[in-house]
Amino acid sequence: QVQLVESGGGLVQAGGSLRLSCAASGIQFSLNGMNWYRQAPGNQRELVAAITGGGTTNYVDSVKGRFTISGDFVKNTAYLQMHSLKPEDTGVYYCQTSRNWREYWGQGSQVTVSS
């Protein structure tokens, strides 16, 4: 059974930092990669950052230079380190991976950035 368990969300002032974690079980994200999405109220879910099994990373332009996606393949845990947070970064953040055309999602972590 595949499970993705997130932790690390919260409330932070603009300019602050947070780190999200996504612990995977039943799947090796070193083989499948991991993505972080976010969904702001009234908006569609958007892909924020991605890491492949080989360690290649990609980011949406709005977070480049501020967010870093990484993974600990031994712990089978992915991270999203967020710095210089802005109110527009507010939303629910989800980790996501896929295997055999099936998607798996974390439960979501609320990130709220106050101005």
GIWO-V425194 format. One record per residue. RES is the residue in one letter. SS is DSSP state (H for helix, E for strand, L for the rest). PHI is phi in radians with two decimals (999 if undefined). PSI is psi in degrees with one decimal (NA if undefined). Layout:
res->[RES	RES]
ss->[SS	SS]
phi->[PHI	PHI]
psi->[PSI	PSI]
//
This chain:
res->[Q	V	Q	L	V	E	S	G	G	G	L	V	Q	A	G	G	S	L	R	L	S	C	A	A	S	G	I	Q	F	S	L	N	G	M	N	W	Y	R	Q	A	P	G	N	Q	R	E	L	V	A	A	I	T	G	G	G	T	T	N	Y	V	D	S	V	K	G	R	F	T	I	S	G	D	F	V	K	N	T	A	Y	L	Q	M	H	S	L	K	P	E	D	T	G	V	Y	Y	C	Q	T	S	R	N	W	R	E	Y	W	G	Q	G	S	Q	V	T	V	S	S]
ss->[L	L	E	E	E	E	E	L	L	E	E	E	E	L	L	L	L	E	E	E	E	E	E	E	E	L	L	L	H	H	H	H	L	E	E	E	E	E	E	L	L	L	L	L	L	E	E	E	E	E	E	L	L	L	L	L	E	E	E	L	H	H	H	L	L	L	E	E	E	E	E	E	L	L	L	L	E	E	E	E	E	E	L	L	L	L	H	H	H	L	E	E	E	E	E	E	E	E	E	L	L	E	E	E	E	L	L	L	E	E	E	E	E	E	L]
phi->[999	-1.52	-2.39	-2.12	-2.03	-1.68	-2.70	1.91	-1.26	2.80	-1.86	-2.53	-1.37	-0.94	1.63	-1.46	-2.30	-2.53	-2.22	-1.70	-2.13	-2.41	-1.59	-1.79	-2.40	1.41	-2.72	-1.77	-1.29	-1.15	-1.64	-1.91	1.36	-2.59	-2.13	-2.04	-1.98	-2.44	-2.37	-1.54	-0.96	1.41	-1.97	-1.35	-1.19	-2.16	-1.34	-1.77	-2.69	-2.51	-2.35	-1.51	-1.07	-1.49	1.67	-1.27	-2.07	-2.50	-2.40	-1.23	-0.98	-1.17	-2.03	-1.04	1.49	-2.03	-1.88	-2.34	-1.71	-2.62	-2.57	-1.88	-1.23	-1.27	-1.42	0.99	-2.27	-1.85	-2.29	-2.28	-1.55	-2.11	-2.07	0.86	-1.12	-2.10	-0.97	-1.27	-1.45	-1.06	2.85	-1.69	-1.81	-2.20	-1.58	-2.65	-2.46	-2.41	-2.68	0.91	1.13	-1.90	-1.72	-2.23	-2.22	-1.30	-1.39	1.70	-2.27	-1.37	-2.09	-2.16	-1.97	-1.62	-1.55]
psi->[127.2	132.2	139.0	118.6	118.8	154.8	161.1	-0.7	177.9	-167.0	132.1	151.2	155.1	136.2	-10.8	-174.9	151.3	155.2	125.0	143.8	149.5	103.5	122.6	142.3	146.4	1.4	142.8	108.4	-9.8	-21.4	-33.0	-11.7	175.3	143.3	151.5	126.4	161.0	153.7	114.7	155.6	128.1	-0.8	162.0	157.9	133.1	146.3	125.4	-44.7	151.8	147.6	132.7	171.5	-25.9	-2.6	3.2	135.9	151.7	149.1	150.2	148.3	-34.9	-15.5	-2.6	134.9	-11.1	-35.1	146.8	125.2	138.6	171.5	144.6	103.0	-23.0	-44.5	-9.4	44.1	134.8	153.3	152.3	105.3	125.8	122.3	164.7	46.6	145.2	156.4	-32.2	-5.7	-6.6	136.9	-177.5	127.3	134.4	134.9	151.9	139.0	170.8	151.8	129.9	47.2	11.6	137.5	145.3	138.4	146.8	174.4	-12.1	140.6	125.6	127.5	122.3	123.1	117.5	146.8	NA]
//
